[in-house]
Amino acid sequence: MSGTPAAPRPEAPAVNDGGATDASTNGHRAASSSASDDELDWGGPTVPSSKSTGGSTGGDAPPLNATEETTAAGPLEPAIDAAVGTAPDEPSAQEKTTGDDDDLEATEEPKPVAARLPIVAHIFGQTDVGQIREHNEDNFLIADLGKATRGLDASETQEWKLDNGGILLAVCDGMGGAAAGEVASQMATDIIFEHMRKAEGHGDRDRLALDVVKSLEEAGSSILGHAMANRSCRGMGTTATVAALVDDHLLLGQVGDSRAYIYRNSRLVQVTRDQSLVNQLIEAGQLTEEEAENFEHSNIILQALGTADSVQVDLTYVELRRGDVLMMCSDGLSGMLRDPEIRDLLRTNPDPAAACRVLLEEGNLAGGHDNITVITVRFDGEGLAECDDDATAALKYQKYPIPNSTSDDDESNAGPRTSAYDEAPSIEVHGEFEVDGDIDWDQLLHDRRMMPGEPQREASRTWMWAVLAGAMVLGYYWFLR
């Protein structure tokens, strides 16, 4: 957004997918905890990052409730219906049998899923427009796949018991300016939910993992198709961080730079990896974390849903322990608060609803430069093992191998995914290398594909020449007078 940032102003409450109202932007900054930073594990080198949204204009996003979601561009049902196919009808008992009438043999009945000890999730989610943006391009999803429902029924922490359907969570940060970012993030949450709701076999962890990956791929291709068919949505895209579980293994699908953290026994670990240029440079040793905070290209991400024909989903997992807290957020929060600050706020606010509100408030007090979205979940129940020192020390970012397709007829999804996003800059690190301190980053990025929300070079040049020509004409008439 160009121009002088607007002064902080109160925002009217808005309800997102979780059914919670936006947090107030007023209040006093909480006192920082005296805990040592030695208790913090970064889970892989990452830094705060942000994305520009271009010259967006217009009012705040219309209020949404837990059962009806719209965007500034109108309802998304046609796009979602086209993106999510209807599951085939279950064959009848006669169709499941083979052979003649004399030796009719019925197909073996599916084995029932073994009973599991209960896992309880205390859940809350909230979003806020921030202090600078004029409307909210973030969206989030909280869904019970067992009941095929989404959203929260109240403004306080909800207690959900995990059943064989599983729990689905997502944070999406839209990009593209005007209303396009809202459309992209709304489409992502809708398509991901519909795909997961209609999928079967979520009693199996591998099946769930495969469906998470497929839902993100389907959302990306559908958003790209919608953008190509609608001029007003050209260039839109969205990040997506998806969490799902059906047992004690939390699965995480990542595209972009929204984040997921696990807080366990005073340790905060980022269990996703930012797919951003600045994070690549840190991992390559070409930037320190301190230098990265002021890096001029910190808004560049290497992947987003809706910007390419396919995406490479980073699938990771966490083996949960009793008392673990999952915190998912858009970069509107991680770009404003350092990880030690987030850790201290989670420590002092064990209730998920209270934690969400405090995190939003602190993000706004720190500047609120972008929309802020937070989901917080505390896990308990006999289905989770007790946490000990070994489990705390072992908490880290770890890959989950994408399973082969569980369907013999669906060979297209077997094996690992590959990415067609070859036009974005990507730094591959193999072994040791020398860092070139004289590298010209502007030249390196000149020929790269533009991401949603970044200033368009050709458009900028056109406006520059138009302004110059106008100034010359005005100067000529002024001279004649």
Stockholm file with secondary structure:
# STOCKHOLM 1.0

chainA/1-481         MSGTPAAPRPEAPAVNDGGATDASTNGHRAASSSASDDELDWGGPTVPSSKSTGGSTGGDAPPLNATEETTAAGPLEPAIDAAVGTAPDEPSAQEKTTGDDDDLEATEEPKPVAARLPIVAHIFGQTDVGQIREHNEDNFLIADLGKATRGLDASETQEWKLDNGGILLAVCDGMGGAAAGEVASQMATDIIFEHMRKAEGHGDRDRLALDVVKSLEEAGSSILGHAMANRSCRGMGTTATVAALVDDHLLLGQVGDSRAYIYRNSRLVQVTRDQSLVNQLIEAGQLTEEEAENFEHSNIILQALGTADSVQVDLTYVELRRGDVLMMCSDGLSGMLRDPEIRDLLRTNPDPAAACRVLLEEGNLAGGHDNITVITVRFDGEGLAECDDDATAALKYQKYPIPNSTSDDDESNAGPRTSAYDEAPSIEVHGEFEVDGDIDWDQLLHDRRMMPGEPQREASRTWMWAVLAGAMVLGYYWFLR
#=GR chainA/1-481 SS CCSSCCCCCCCCCCBCTTCCBCCCSCSCCCCCCCCCGGGCCCSSCCCCCCCCCCSCCSCCCCCCCSSCCCCTTCCCHHHHHHHSCCCCCCCCTTTTEESCSTTCEECCCCCCCCCCCCCEEEEEEEEECCSSCSSCCEEEEEEETTTTEESCSSSSCEEEECCTTCEEEEEEEEESSTTHHHHHHHHHHHHHHHHHHHCCCTTSHHHHHHHHHHHHHHHHHHHHHHHHHCGGGTTCEECEEEEEESSSEEEEEEESSCEEEEEETTEEEECSCCCBHHHHHHHTTSSCHHHHTTCTTTTCBSCCBTSSSCCCCEEEEEECBTTCEEEEECHHHHTTSCHHHHHHHHHHCCSHHHHHHHHHHHHHHTTCCSCEEEEEEEEESTTSBCCCHHHHHHCCCCBCCCCCCSCTTCGGGCSCCCCCCCSSCCCCCCSCCCCCTTCCHHHHHHTSCCCTTSCCHHHHHHHHHHHHHHHHHHHHHHHHC
#=GC SS_cons         CCSSCCCCCCCCCCBCTTCCBCCCSCSCCCCCCCCCGGGCCCSSCCCCCCCCCCSCCSCCCCCCCSSCCCCTTCCCHHHHHHHSCCCCCCCCTTTTEESCSTTCEECCCCCCCCCCCCCEEEEEEEEECCSSCSSCCEEEEEEETTTTEESCSSSSCEEEECCTTCEEEEEEEEESSTTHHHHHHHHHHHHHHHHHHHCCCTTSHHHHHHHHHHHHHHHHHHHHHHHHHCGGGTTCEECEEEEEESSSEEEEEEESSCEEEEEETTEEEECSCCCBHHHHHHHTTSSCHHHHTTCTTTTCBSCCBTSSSCCCCEEEEEECBTTCEEEEECHHHHTTSCHHHHHHHHHHCCSHHHHHHHHHHHHHHTTCCSCEEEEEEEEESTTSBCCCHHHHHHCCCCBCCCCCCSCTTCGGGCSCCCCCCCSSCCCCCCSCCCCCTTCCHHHHHHTSCCCTTSCCHHHHHHHHHHHHHHHHHHHHHHHHC
//
